[in-house]
Amino acid sequence: MEVDLSSLYALQKNLDTEICERHNVTYASTRTRRLLALLVEIGELINSTRCFKYWSNKGSESKERVLDEYSDGVHFFLSLGIDIGVKSYHIPYSKDKDDVNQHFLHLYDLVLSFLKKQNERTYMKAFSCFLSLIHPLGFEMDELIEAYLKKMQVNHQRQNSNY
């Protein structure tokens, strides 16, 4: 399967432009920090699912919280794609319900591959893997897109209030 994220790339470009102008930064000057932020956001997503906490009976955080963390990762993936000049906005993803812990480890590996070789091929592999978490986490793509749009509004409000 694949999802057309062209409208989200356009929205992200708009937010990125606002941030760059407001904070006097560029894609080039922030790429390392955005890559690190992506890794942090993936970690926050993992933590919100509690999937690795074999020692605890406490379940995942709320669906809304997990989707909010997931959407943060989408923001950074889109921004990095814009930065490296990705040409295709159709991102493939799988509906397999792999072991979520293995999937997260594989995702980290792919993001680190992208870190080493920042090109469209390594980016697409990592983003595809990230989006392929949607079903193992129990969501549908439209829920993730809705969460992204909701978070986009929050991010614009943050910029307007000197966040």
DSSP file with accessible surface (Angstrom, degrees, kcal/mol):
  #  RESIDUE AA STRUCTURE BP1 BP2  ACC     N-H-->O    O-->H-N    N-H-->O    O-->H-N    TCO  KAPPA ALPHA  PHI   PSI    X-CA   Y-CA   Z-CA
    1    1 A M              0   0  127      0, 0.0    92,-2.8     0, 0.0     2,-0.3   0.000 360.0 360.0 360.0 162.6    0.0    0.0    0.0
    2    2 A E  E     -A   92   0A 114     90,-0.3     2,-0.4     2,-0.0    88,-0.1  -0.978 360.0-144.3-148.0 158.6    1.0    3.6   -0.3
    3    3 A V  E     -A   91   0A  19     88,-2.3    88,-2.7    -2,-0.3     2,-0.8  -0.976  16.4-132.0-125.5 138.3   -0.3    6.9    0.9
    4    4 A D  E     +A   90   0A  79     -2,-0.4     3,-0.2    86,-0.2    86,-0.2  -0.819  28.2 171.9 -89.6 111.5   -0.2   10.3   -0.9
    5    5 A L     >  +     0   0    4     84,-3.2     4,-2.6    -2,-0.8     3,-0.3   0.124  37.6 119.2-106.5  21.1    1.2   12.8    1.6
    6    6 A S  H  > S+     0   0   50      1,-0.3     4,-2.0     2,-0.2    -1,-0.2   0.886  76.7  50.6 -57.4 -38.6    1.6   15.7   -0.9
    7    7 A S  H  > S+     0   0   76     -3,-0.2     4,-2.0     1,-0.2    -1,-0.3   0.886 110.9  49.2 -68.3 -34.1   -0.9   17.9    1.0
    8    8 A L  H  > S+     0   0    5     -3,-0.3     4,-2.8     2,-0.2    -2,-0.2   0.891 107.7  53.7 -72.2 -37.1    1.0   17.2    4.3
    9    9 A Y  H  X S+     0   0    3     -4,-2.6     4,-2.6     2,-0.2    -2,-0.2   0.915 109.3  50.1 -60.4 -40.1    4.3   18.0    2.7
   10   10 A A  H  X S+     0   0   63     -4,-2.0     4,-1.9    -5,-0.2    -2,-0.2   0.922 111.8  46.8 -64.9 -43.5    2.8   21.4    1.6
   11   11 A L  H  X S+     0   0   69     -4,-2.0     4,-2.2     1,-0.2    -2,-0.2   0.909 113.0  49.6 -63.7 -40.0    1.5   22.1    5.1
   12   12 A Q  H  X S+     0   0    6     -4,-2.8     4,-3.3     1,-0.2     5,-0.2   0.904 107.3  54.1 -66.5 -40.4    4.9   21.2    6.6
   13   13 A K  H  X S+     0   0   93     -4,-2.6     4,-2.5     1,-0.2    -1,-0.2   0.914 108.1  51.1 -58.8 -41.5    6.7   23.4    4.2
   14   14 A N  H  X S+     0   0   98     -4,-1.9     4,-2.1     2,-0.2    -2,-0.2   0.934 112.9  44.3 -61.9 -46.8    4.5   26.3    5.3
   15   15 A L  H  X S+     0   0    4     -4,-2.2     4,-2.7     2,-0.2    -2,-0.2   0.932 112.7  52.1 -64.4 -44.0    5.3   25.6    9.0
   16   16 A D  H  X S+     0   0   12     -4,-3.3     4,-3.0     1,-0.2    -2,-0.2   0.907 108.9  50.5 -59.6 -41.3    9.0   25.1    8.3
   17   17 A T  H  X S+     0   0   52     -4,-2.5     4,-2.6    -5,-0.2     5,-0.3   0.930 110.3  49.6 -62.1 -44.3    9.1   28.5    6.4
   18   18 A E  H  X S+     0   0   33     -4,-2.1     4,-2.5     1,-0.2    -2,-0.2   0.930 113.6  46.0 -60.4 -44.7    7.4   30.2    9.3
   19   19 A I  H  X S+     0   0   49     -4,-2.7     4,-2.5     1,-0.2    -2,-0.2   0.928 112.1  50.7 -65.7 -44.2    9.9   28.6   11.8
   20   20 A C  H  X>S+     0   0   26     -4,-3.0     5,-1.6    -5,-0.2     4,-0.8   0.914 114.6  43.4 -61.1 -43.4   12.9   29.5    9.7
   21   21 A E  H  <5S+     0   0  152     -4,-2.6     3,-0.4    -5,-0.2    -1,-0.2   0.919 116.1  46.9 -68.1 -43.7   11.8   33.1    9.3
   22   22 A R  H  <5S+     0   0  104     -4,-2.5    -2,-0.2    -5,-0.3    -1,-0.2   0.848 123.9  32.0 -68.0 -34.1   10.9   33.5   12.9
   23   23 A H  H  <5S-     0   0   87     -4,-2.5    -1,-0.2    -5,-0.2    -2,-0.2   0.323 103.8-122.5-110.0   6.9   14.0   31.9   14.3
   24   24 A N  T  <5 +     0   0  152     -4,-0.8     2,-0.3    -3,-0.4    -3,-0.2   0.923  68.2 126.7  51.4  52.5   16.5   33.0   11.6
   25   25 A V      < -     0   0   36     -5,-1.6     2,-0.3    -6,-0.2    -1,-0.2  -0.809  45.4-145.7-128.4 171.5   17.5   29.4   10.7
   26   26 A T     >  -     0   0   77     -2,-0.3     4,-1.0     1,-0.1     5,-0.1  -0.850  33.5-103.4-130.1 170.2   17.6   27.3    7.5
   27   27 A Y  H >> S+     0   0   37     -2,-0.3     4,-1.1     1,-0.2     3,-0.9   0.945 123.0  50.8 -57.2 -46.4   17.1   23.7    6.6
   28   28 A A  H >4 S+     0   0   82      1,-0.3     3,-0.5     2,-0.2     4,-0.4   0.904 109.1  49.4 -61.2 -40.7   20.8   23.3    6.4
   29   29 A S  H 34 S+     0   0   58      1,-0.2    -1,-0.3     2,-0.1    -2,-0.2   0.658 119.8  37.1 -75.8 -13.0   21.5   24.9    9.8
   30   30 A T  H <X S+     0   0   21     -4,-1.0     4,-2.7    -3,-0.9     5,-0.2   0.417  83.2 100.4-117.5   1.3   18.9   22.7   11.5
   31   31 A R  H <X S+     0   0   63     -4,-1.1     4,-2.7    -3,-0.5     5,-0.2   0.923  85.0  48.5 -58.4 -46.5   19.2   19.3    9.8
   32   32 A T  H  > S+     0   0  114     -4,-0.4     4,-2.3     1,-0.2    -1,-0.2   0.931 113.9  47.0 -60.2 -42.4   21.3   17.7   12.6
   33   33 A R  H  > S+     0   0  155      1,-0.2     4,-2.7     2,-0.2    -1,-0.2   0.868 111.4  51.1 -68.9 -35.1   18.9   18.9   15.2
   34   34 A R  H  X S+     0   0   20     -4,-2.7     4,-2.4     2,-0.2    -1,-0.2   0.890 109.6  50.6 -69.6 -36.2   15.9   17.7   13.2
   35   35 A L  H  X S+     0   0    5     -4,-2.7     4,-2.0    -5,-0.2    -2,-0.2   0.928 113.2  45.4 -63.9 -44.3   17.5   14.3   12.8
   36   36 A L  H  X S+     0   0  109     -4,-2.3     4,-2.5    -5,-0.2    -2,-0.2   0.922 111.3  53.1 -64.6 -41.7   18.1   14.1   16.6
   37   37 A A  H  X S+     0   0   23     -4,-2.7     4,-3.0     1,-0.2    -2,-0.2   0.894 106.0  54.2 -60.4 -39.1   14.6   15.4   17.2
   38   38 A L  H  X S+     0   0    0     -4,-2.4     4,-2.4     2,-0.2    -1,-0.2   0.938 108.7  48.0 -60.8 -45.6   13.2   12.6   15.0
   39   39 A L  H  X S+     0   0   35     -4,-2.0     4,-2.2     1,-0.2    -2,-0.2   0.917 113.0  48.8 -61.8 -40.2   15.1   10.0   17.1
   40   40 A V  H  X S+     0   0   73     -4,-2.5     4,-2.5     1,-0.2    -2,-0.2   0.932 110.6  50.2 -64.3 -44.8   13.7   11.6   20.3
   41   41 A E  H  X S+     0   0   30     -4,-3.0     4,-2.3     2,-0.2    32,-0.2   0.881 108.8  51.7 -64.1 -37.1   10.2   11.7   18.9
   42   42 A I  H  X S+     0   0    0     -4,-2.4     4,-2.8     2,-0.2    -1,-0.2   0.934 110.1  50.4 -63.0 -42.5   10.4    8.0   18.0
   43   43 A G  H  X S+     0   0   23     -4,-2.2     4,-2.8     1,-0.2    -2,-0.2   0.899 109.2  50.4 -60.9 -40.8   11.6    7.3   21.5
   44   44 A E  H  X S+     0   0   78     -4,-2.5     4,-2.2     2,-0.2    -1,-0.2   0.887 109.9  50.9 -65.7 -36.6    8.6    9.2   22.9
   45   45 A L  H  X S+     0   0    1     -4,-2.3     4,-1.5    24,-0.2    -2,-0.2   0.946 111.2  48.0 -62.8 -47.9    6.3    7.2   20.7
   46   46 A I  H  X>S+     0   0   22     -4,-2.8     4,-1.3     1,-0.2     5,-0.7   0.935 111.8  50.0 -57.7 -46.8    7.8    4.0   21.9
   47   47 A N  H  <5S+     0   0   76     -4,-2.8     3,-0.3     1,-0.2    -1,-0.2   0.886 106.8  54.8 -61.5 -37.8    7.5    5.1   25.5
   48   48 A S  H  <5S+     0   0    2     -4,-2.2    13,-2.9     1,-0.2    -1,-0.2   0.807 108.8  48.3 -68.0 -26.9    3.9    6.1   25.1
   49   49 A T  H  <5S-     0   0   14     -4,-1.5    -1,-0.2    -3,-0.5    -2,-0.2   0.726  89.6-152.9 -81.4 -24.0    3.1    2.6   23.8
   50   50 A R  T ><5 +     0   0   39     -4,-1.3     3,-1.4    -3,-0.3     6,-0.1   0.675  44.9 144.4  59.0  19.9    4.9    1.0   26.8
   51   51 A C  T 3 < +     0   0   35     -5,-0.7    50,-0.1     1,-0.3    -1,-0.1   0.759  66.0  47.9 -62.9 -25.5    5.4   -2.0   24.4
   52   52 A F  T 3  S+     0   0   76     -6,-0.3     2,-2.1     1,-0.1    -1,-0.3   0.529  81.5 101.6 -93.0  -6.1    8.9   -2.8   25.7
   53   53 A K    X   +     0   0   42     -3,-1.4     3,-1.9     1,-0.2    -1,-0.1  -0.433  36.4 161.5 -86.9  72.4    8.0   -2.7   29.4
   54   54 A Y  T 3  S+     0   0  208     -2,-2.1    -1,-0.2     1,-0.3    -2,-0.0   0.705  70.7  62.4 -63.4 -18.6    7.8   -6.4   30.1
   55   55 A W  T 3  S+     0   0  152     -3,-0.2     2,-0.4     2,-0.0    -1,-0.3   0.458  97.2  69.8 -87.3  -1.2    8.1   -5.8   33.8
   56   56 A S    <   -     0   0   35     -3,-1.9    -3,-0.0    -6,-0.1     0, 0.0  -0.921  57.1-160.3-124.7 144.2    4.9   -3.8   34.0
   57   57 A N        +     0   0  175     -2,-0.4     2,-0.2     2,-0.0    -1,-0.1   0.478  62.9 112.9 -92.7  -6.4    1.2   -4.6   33.7
   58   58 A K        -     0   0  153      1,-0.1    -2,-0.1    -5,-0.1    -5,-0.1  -0.493  62.6-136.5 -69.7 133.3    0.3   -1.0   32.9
   59   59 A G        -     0   0   49     -2,-0.2    -1,-0.1     1,-0.2     3,-0.1  -0.038  33.4 -59.5 -81.5-174.1   -1.0   -0.6   29.4
   60   60 A S        -     0   0   68      1,-0.1   -11,-0.2   -11,-0.1    -1,-0.2  -0.155  58.6 -99.7 -60.3 156.2   -0.3    1.9   26.7
   61   61 A E        -     0   0   78    -13,-2.9    -1,-0.1     1,-0.2     5,-0.1  -0.156  66.5 -57.6 -65.8 177.2   -1.1    5.6   27.2
   62   62 A S     >  -     0   0   63      1,-0.1     4,-2.5    -3,-0.1     5,-0.2  -0.121  47.7-114.4 -59.5 155.0   -4.3    6.8   25.7
   63   63 A K  H  > S+     0   0   99      1,-0.2     4,-2.6     2,-0.2     5,-0.2   0.896 118.1  53.3 -55.0 -42.7   -4.9    6.4   22.0
   64   64 A E  H  > S+     0   0  125      1,-0.2     4,-2.1     2,-0.2    -1,-0.2   0.895 108.7  48.8 -62.7 -40.9   -4.9   10.2   21.6
   65   65 A R  H  > S+     0   0  102      2,-0.2     4,-2.3     1,-0.2    -2,-0.2   0.920 111.8  48.1 -66.7 -43.5   -1.5   10.5   23.4
   66   66 A V  H  X S+     0   0    4     -4,-2.5     4,-2.6     1,-0.2    -2,-0.2   0.935 113.0  48.5 -63.5 -44.5    0.1    7.7   21.2
   67   67 A L  H  X S+     0   0   16     -4,-2.6     4,-2.8    -5,-0.2    -1,-0.2   0.876 109.0  54.0 -63.9 -35.9   -1.3    9.4   18.1
   68   68 A D  H  X S+     0   0   46     -4,-2.1     4,-1.6    -5,-0.2    -1,-0.2   0.936 111.1  45.1 -63.2 -44.5    0.0   12.8   19.2
   69   69 A E  H  X S+     0   0    4     -4,-2.3     4,-1.4     1,-0.2   -24,-0.2   0.906 112.8  51.6 -64.8 -41.0    3.5   11.3   19.6
   70   70 A Y  H  X S+     0   0    0     -4,-2.6     4,-1.8     1,-0.2     3,-0.3   0.927 107.2  52.7 -61.2 -44.4    3.2    9.5   16.3
   71   71 A S  H  X S+     0   0    0     -4,-2.8     4,-2.2     1,-0.2    -1,-0.2   0.846 101.5  60.4 -64.8 -30.5    2.2   12.7   14.6
   72   72 A D  H  X S+     0   0   17     -4,-1.6     4,-1.7     1,-0.2    -1,-0.2   0.914 104.7  49.8 -60.9 -40.9    5.3   14.5   16.0
   73   73 A G  H  X S+     0   0    0     -4,-1.4     4,-2.6    -3,-0.3    -2,-0.2   0.899 106.6  55.0 -63.3 -38.7    7.4   11.9   14.1
   74   74 A V  H  X S+     0   0    4     -4,-1.8     4,-2.9     1,-0.2     5,-0.3   0.926 104.1  55.7 -60.3 -43.4    5.5   12.6   10.9
   75   75 A H  H  X S+     0   0    7     -4,-2.2     4,-2.4     1,-0.2    -1,-0.2   0.928 111.3  42.6 -55.1 -47.7    6.3   16.3   11.3
   76   76 A F  H  X S+     0   0   53     -4,-1.7     4,-2.5     2,-0.2    -1,-0.2   0.885 112.8  52.2 -72.6 -36.1   10.1   15.6   11.4
   77   77 A F  H  X S+     0   0    1     -4,-2.6     4,-2.3     2,-0.2    -2,-0.2   0.945 112.4  46.2 -61.8 -46.2   10.0   13.0    8.6
   78   78 A L  H  X S+     0   0    0     -4,-2.9     4,-2.5     2,-0.2     5,-0.2   0.939 112.6  50.0 -61.1 -46.1    8.2   15.5    6.3
   79   79 A S  H  X S+     0   0    3     -4,-2.4     4,-2.4    -5,-0.3    -1,-0.2   0.917 111.6  47.8 -60.8 -42.8   10.5   18.3    7.2
   80   80 A L  H  X S+     0   0    0     -4,-2.5     4,-2.2     2,-0.2    -1,-0.2   0.882 110.0  53.4 -67.0 -35.8   13.6   16.2    6.5
   81   81 A G  H  X>S+     0   0    0     -4,-2.3     5,-2.7    -5,-0.2     4,-0.6   0.921 110.0  47.0 -64.1 -42.4   12.1   15.0    3.2
   82   82 A I  H ><5S+     0   0   30     -4,-2.5     3,-1.1     3,-0.2    -2,-0.2   0.938 110.4  54.8 -61.4 -45.2   11.5   18.6    2.1
   83   83 A D  H 3<5S+     0   0   26     -4,-2.4    -2,-0.2     1,-0.3    -1,-0.2   0.897 110.9  42.3 -57.3 -44.2   15.1   19.4    3.2
   84   84 A I  H 3<5S-     0   0   39     -4,-2.2    -1,-0.3    -5,-0.1    -2,-0.2   0.484 117.1-110.7 -87.5  -0.2   16.7   16.7    1.1
   85   85 A G  T <<5 -     0   0   30     -3,-1.1    -3,-0.2    -4,-0.6    -2,-0.1   0.859  39.1-164.5  79.2  38.5   14.5   17.4   -1.9
   86   86 A V      < -     0   0    7     -5,-2.7    -1,-0.2     1,-0.1     3,-0.0  -0.275   6.4-163.2 -56.1 136.6   12.3   14.3   -2.0
   87   87 A K        +     0   0  170      1,-0.1     2,-0.5     2,-0.0    -1,-0.1   0.728  67.5  62.3 -96.1 -29.4   10.6   14.1   -5.3
   88   88 A S        -     0   0   45      1,-0.1    -1,-0.1     2,-0.1    -2,-0.0  -0.886  50.2-175.1-105.4 131.0    7.8   11.5   -4.5
   89   89 A Y        +     0   0   88     -2,-0.5   -84,-3.2     2,-0.0     2,-0.7   0.223  61.0  99.7-103.7  10.3    5.2   12.2   -1.9
   90   90 A H  E     -A    4   0A  77    -86,-0.2   -86,-0.2   -85,-0.1    -2,-0.1  -0.889  58.8-166.8 -97.0 110.2    3.7    8.8   -2.3
   91   91 A I  E     -A    3   0A   0    -88,-2.7   -88,-2.3    -2,-0.7     2,-0.1  -0.879  11.7-138.1-105.6 122.4    5.1    6.8    0.6
   92   92 A P  E     +A    2   0A  57      0, 0.0     2,-0.3     0, 0.0   -90,-0.3  -0.436  27.2 173.3 -73.6 149.8    4.7    3.0    0.7
   93   93 A Y        -     0   0   21    -92,-2.8     2,-0.3    -2,-0.1    36,-0.1  -0.982  24.3-123.3-153.0 160.6    3.7    1.2    3.8
   94   94 A S        -     0   0   36     34,-0.4    41,-0.4    -2,-0.3    40,-0.1  -0.749   2.8-151.7-105.9 151.3    2.8   -2.2    4.9
   95   95 A K        +     0   0  105     -2,-0.3    -1,-0.1    40,-0.1    37,-0.0   0.271  56.2 128.9-100.7   9.4   -0.3   -3.5    6.7
   96   96 A D        -     0   0   97      1,-0.1     2,-0.7    39,-0.0    39,-0.2  -0.300  59.3-137.3 -62.3 148.7    1.6   -6.3    8.3
   97   97 A K        +     0   0  155     38,-0.1     3,-0.1    39,-0.1    -1,-0.1  -0.544  37.7 173.0-107.0  65.0    1.2   -6.7   12.1
   98   98 A D        -     0   0   82     -2,-0.7     2,-0.3     1,-0.2     3,-0.0  -0.180  50.7 -73.8 -63.3 165.0    4.8   -7.4   12.9
   99   99 A D     >  -     0   0   91      1,-0.2     4,-2.3     2,-0.1    -1,-0.2  -0.466  46.4-141.7 -59.2 121.8    6.1   -7.6   16.4
  100  100 A V  H  > S+     0   0   26     -2,-0.3     4,-2.5     1,-0.2     5,-0.2   0.857  96.6  54.5 -64.3 -34.2    6.1   -3.9   17.4
  101  101 A N  H  > S+     0   0   53      2,-0.2     4,-2.1     1,-0.2    -1,-0.2   0.940 110.9  45.0 -65.9 -45.4    9.3   -4.1   19.4
  102  102 A Q  H  > S+     0   0  124      1,-0.2     4,-2.5     2,-0.2    -2,-0.2   0.888 111.9  54.4 -62.0 -38.5   11.2   -5.6   16.4
  103  103 A H  H  X S+     0   0   14     -4,-2.3     4,-2.5     1,-0.2    -2,-0.2   0.919 107.5  48.8 -63.5 -44.2    9.6   -3.0   14.2
  104  104 A F  H  X S+     0   0    6     -4,-2.5     4,-2.4     2,-0.2    -1,-0.2   0.906 110.9  50.5 -63.4 -41.3   10.8   -0.1   16.4
  105  105 A L  H  X S+     0   0  109     -4,-2.1     4,-2.1     2,-0.2    -2,-0.2   0.923 111.3  48.6 -62.2 -41.9   14.4   -1.5   16.4
  106  106 A H  H  X S+     0   0   99     -4,-2.5     4,-2.5     1,-0.2    -2,-0.2   0.903 109.1  54.2 -64.1 -39.2   14.3   -1.9   12.6
  107  107 A L  H  X S+     0   0    0     -4,-2.5     4,-2.7     1,-0.2     5,-0.2   0.933 107.0  49.9 -60.6 -47.5   13.1    1.7   12.4
  108  108 A Y  H  X S+     0   0   69     -4,-2.4     4,-2.5     1,-0.2    -1,-0.2   0.921 109.8  52.1 -57.6 -42.7   15.9    3.0   14.5
  109  109 A D  H  X S+     0   0   94     -4,-2.1     4,-2.0     1,-0.2    -2,-0.2   0.924 111.4  46.5 -59.5 -43.7   18.3    1.1   12.2
  110  110 A L  H  X S+     0   0   21     -4,-2.5     4,-2.2     2,-0.2    16,-0.3   0.878 110.9  51.2 -69.3 -37.4   16.8    2.7    9.1
  111  111 A V  H  X S+     0   0    2     -4,-2.7     4,-2.5     2,-0.2    -1,-0.2   0.918 110.1  50.2 -65.7 -39.5   16.8    6.2   10.6
  112  112 A L  H  X S+     0   0   71     -4,-2.5     4,-1.9    -5,-0.2    -2,-0.2   0.880 108.2  53.0 -66.9 -34.0   20.5    5.7   11.4
  113  113 A S  H  X S+     0   0   42     -4,-2.0     4,-2.5     2,-0.2    -1,-0.2   0.911 109.5  49.1 -63.7 -40.2   21.1    4.6    7.9
  114  114 A F  H  < S+     0   0    1     -4,-2.2    -2,-0.2     8,-0.3    -1,-0.2   0.900 106.8  56.0 -64.4 -39.0   19.4    7.8    6.7
  115  115 A L  H  < S+     0   0   71     -4,-2.5     3,-0.3     1,-0.2    -1,-0.2   0.912 112.3  42.5 -58.1 -40.7   21.6    9.8    9.1
  116  116 A K  H  < S+     0   0  173     -4,-1.9     2,-0.5     1,-0.3    -2,-0.2   0.884 129.2  25.8 -75.1 -41.3   24.7    8.3    7.4
  117  117 A K  S  < S-     0   0  130     -4,-2.5     2,-2.1    -5,-0.1    -1,-0.3  -0.849  74.7-163.0-126.2  94.3   23.5    8.6    3.8
  118  118 A Q        +     0   0   66     -2,-0.5     2,-0.3    -3,-0.3    -4,-0.1  -0.508  43.8 121.8 -84.4  79.7   21.0   11.4    3.6
  119  119 A N  S  > S-     0   0   61     -2,-2.1     4,-2.3     1,-0.0     5,-0.2  -0.809  76.4 -98.1-133.6 173.2   19.4   10.6    0.3
  120  120 A E  H  > S+     0   0   64     -2,-0.3     4,-2.8     1,-0.2     5,-0.2   0.858 117.3  55.6 -63.8 -35.7   15.9    9.8   -1.0
  121  121 A R  H  > S+     0   0  139      2,-0.2     4,-1.9     1,-0.2    -1,-0.2   0.955 112.5  39.9 -63.5 -50.2   16.4    6.0   -0.9
  122  122 A T  H  > S+     0   0    8     -5,-0.2     4,-2.0     1,-0.2    -8,-0.3   0.882 116.1  52.9 -69.6 -33.5   17.4    5.8    2.7
  123  123 A Y  H  X S+     0   0    0     -4,-2.3     4,-3.1     2,-0.2     5,-0.3   0.944 108.9  48.5 -62.9 -49.0   14.8    8.4    3.7
  124  124 A M  H  X S+     0   0   31     -4,-2.8     4,-2.6     1,-0.2     5,-0.2   0.885 110.0  52.0 -63.2 -38.5   12.0    6.5    1.9
  125  125 A K  H  X S+     0   0  112     -4,-1.9     4,-2.1    -5,-0.2    -1,-0.2   0.935 114.0  43.4 -62.2 -45.0   13.0    3.3    3.6
  126  126 A A  H  X S+     0   0    0     -4,-2.0     4,-2.5   -16,-0.3    -2,-0.2   0.937 116.1  46.0 -67.8 -46.2   12.9    4.9    7.0
  127  127 A F  H  X S+     0   0    0     -4,-3.1     4,-2.8     1,-0.2     5,-0.2   0.911 111.9  52.4 -65.4 -40.0    9.7    6.8    6.5
  128  128 A S  H  X S+     0   0   26     -4,-2.6     4,-1.9    -5,-0.3   -34,-0.4   0.926 110.1  48.2 -60.3 -44.2    8.0    3.7    5.0
  129  129 A C  H  < S+     0   0   10     -4,-2.1     4,-0.4    -5,-0.2    -2,-0.2   0.921 110.8  51.8 -62.4 -42.1    9.0    1.7    8.1
  130  130 A F  H >< S+     0   0    1     -4,-2.5     3,-1.4     1,-0.2    -2,-0.2   0.938 111.8  45.3 -60.6 -47.0    7.7    4.5   10.3
  131  131 A L  H >< S+     0   0    2     -4,-2.8     3,-1.7     1,-0.3     4,-0.2   0.802 102.3  67.0 -68.7 -26.5    4.3    4.5    8.6
  132  132 A S  T 3< S+     0   0    8     -4,-1.9     3,-0.4     1,-0.3    -1,-0.3   0.583  85.7  71.9 -71.8  -7.5    4.2    0.7    8.6
  133  133 A L  T <> S+     0   0    0     -3,-1.4     4,-2.1    -4,-0.4    -1,-0.3   0.635  73.8  90.0 -75.6 -13.5    3.8    0.9   12.4
  134  134 A I  T <4>S+     0   0    0     -3,-1.7     5,-2.8     1,-0.2    -1,-0.2   0.901  91.3  37.3 -55.0 -47.4    0.3    2.2   12.0
  135  135 A H  T >45S+     0   0   11    -41,-0.4     3,-1.8    -3,-0.4    -1,-0.2   0.921 112.6  54.5 -78.0 -41.7   -1.4   -1.1   12.0
  136  136 A P  T 345S+     0   0   28      0, 0.0    -1,-0.2     0, 0.0    -2,-0.2   0.848 109.7  51.3 -58.4 -28.3    0.8   -2.9   14.6
  137  137 A L  T 3<5S-     0   0   32     -4,-2.1    -2,-0.2     2,-0.1    -3,-0.1   0.508 122.7-110.2 -85.2  -4.3   -0.1    0.0   16.9
  138  138 A G  T < 5S+     0   0   50     -3,-1.8     2,-0.2     1,-0.3    -3,-0.2   0.727  75.9 116.7  89.0  23.7   -3.8   -0.5   16.1
  139  139 A F      < -     0   0   13     -5,-2.8     2,-0.3    -6,-0.2    -1,-0.3  -0.735  55.8-129.1-119.0 169.9   -4.5    2.6   14.1
  140  140 A E    >>  -     0   0   89     -2,-0.2     4,-1.5     1,-0.1     3,-0.7  -0.819  30.3-112.2-112.7 157.7   -5.6    3.5   10.6
  141  141 A M  H 3> S+     0   0   15     -2,-0.3     4,-2.5     1,-0.3     5,-0.2   0.867 115.4  57.9 -59.9 -38.1   -3.9    6.0    8.3
  142  142 A D  H 3> S+     0   0  110      1,-0.2     4,-2.4     2,-0.2    -1,-0.3   0.863 103.9  53.5 -64.6 -29.9   -6.7    8.5    8.4
  143  143 A E  H <> S+     0   0   42     -3,-0.7     4,-2.2     2,-0.2    -1,-0.2   0.908 109.4  48.0 -68.3 -39.6   -6.4    8.6   12.2
  144  144 A L  H  X S+     0   0    4     -4,-1.5     4,-2.5     2,-0.2    -2,-0.2   0.924 111.9  48.9 -66.7 -42.8   -2.7    9.5   11.9
  145  145 A I  H  X S+     0   0   47     -4,-2.5     4,-2.6     1,-0.2    -2,-0.2   0.926 111.0  50.5 -63.7 -41.7   -3.4   12.2    9.3
  146  146 A E  H  X S+     0   0  138     -4,-2.4     4,-2.3    -5,-0.2    -1,-0.2   0.920 110.7  49.2 -61.6 -41.9   -6.1   13.7   11.5
  147  147 A A  H  X S+     0   0   15     -4,-2.2     4,-2.5     2,-0.2    -1,-0.2   0.898 110.0  51.9 -64.4 -38.6   -3.6   13.7   14.4
  148  148 A Y  H  X S+     0   0    1     -4,-2.5     4,-2.4     2,-0.2    -2,-0.2   0.937 110.1  48.2 -62.0 -46.4   -1.0   15.4   12.2
  149  149 A L  H  X S+     0   0   73     -4,-2.6     4,-1.6     2,-0.2    -2,-0.2   0.899 111.7  50.0 -63.1 -39.2   -3.4   18.1   11.2
  150  150 A K  H  X S+     0   0  139     -4,-2.3     4,-1.6     1,-0.2    -1,-0.2   0.929 112.5  46.7 -63.8 -44.3   -4.5   18.7   14.8
  151  151 A K  H  X S+     0   0   10     -4,-2.5     4,-2.8     1,-0.2    -2,-0.2   0.840 104.7  61.9 -68.9 -31.1   -0.8   18.9   15.9
  152  152 A M  H  X S+     0   0    9     -4,-2.4     4,-2.3     2,-0.2    -1,-0.2   0.918 103.2  49.8 -60.0 -42.9   -0.1   21.3   12.9
  153  153 A Q  H  X S+     0   0  130     -4,-1.6     4,-2.4     1,-0.2    -1,-0.2   0.926 110.8  49.7 -61.2 -43.3   -2.6   23.7   14.4
  154  154 A V  H  X S+     0   0   46     -4,-1.6     4,-2.6     1,-0.2    -2,-0.2   0.921 109.5  51.7 -61.2 -43.1   -0.9   23.5   17.8
  155  155 A N  H  X S+     0   0   26     -4,-2.8     4,-1.9     1,-0.2    -1,-0.2   0.887 109.6  48.7 -65.4 -38.1    2.5   24.0   16.2
  156  156 A H  H  X S+     0   0   44     -4,-2.3     4,-2.2     2,-0.2    -1,-0.2   0.920 111.3  50.4 -65.7 -42.0    1.3   27.2   14.4
  157  157 A Q  H  X S+     0   0  123     -4,-2.4     4,-1.1     1,-0.2    -2,-0.2   0.898 108.3  53.2 -61.5 -39.8   -0.2   28.5   17.7
  158  158 A R  H  <>S+     0   0   76     -4,-2.6     5,-2.7     1,-0.2     3,-0.4   0.905 108.7  48.9 -61.3 -42.6    3.1   27.8   19.5
  159  159 A Q  H ><5S+     0   0   18     -4,-1.9     3,-1.3     1,-0.2    -1,-0.2   0.900 109.6  52.2 -64.9 -38.3    5.0   29.8   16.9
  160  160 A N  H 3<5S+     0   0  108     -4,-2.2    -1,-0.2     1,-0.3    -2,-0.2   0.696 110.3  48.8 -71.2 -18.4    2.5   32.7   17.2
  161  161 A S  T 3<5S-     0   0   85     -4,-1.1    -1,-0.3    -3,-0.4    -2,-0.2   0.094 118.2-107.3-109.1  22.6    3.0   32.7   21.0
  162  162 A N  T < 5       0   0  130     -3,-1.3    -3,-0.2     1,-0.1    -2,-0.1   0.869 360.0 360.0  55.9  42.9    6.8   32.7   20.9
  163  163 A Y      <       0   0  173     -5,-2.7    -1,-0.1    -6,-0.1    -5,-0.0  -0.078 360.0 360.0 -51.3 360.0    7.0   29.1   22.1
